[in-house]
Amino acid sequence: MSKKLRLEDRQAADVLLDRIPTAAKGNGQALYAGPHAGLRPRVQRLQQLLRLLESAVIEEPPHDLVLRALQRIDFAAAHAALPGTIQLGRHAGPVA
């Protein structure tokens, strides 16, 4: 599935990511410009999406991932078909 961001979605992302202070309060706190009313719902949905992604559990890749990938590459190279031949019943290599 490939989706493209529409102009409004990109603008909402810009509002969240480009938080440049537009003014400063007297107590040292910065003030930021908010999105215009038509963009506000998109900004809220983007914030929800970012919170969801932040809460997702990301597992570390297996410690032997690189080794297994290299083994599959070696297996494929060792069992490569000659040009003009067809190999039946072959797979990409051993899976540990």
ABEGO torsion letter per residue (X at the ends): XBBBBBAAAAAAAAAAABBBBABBBAAGBBBBBBBBAAAAAAAAAAAAAAAAAAABBBBBBBAAAAAAAAAAAAAAAAABBBBGBBBBGBBAEBBX
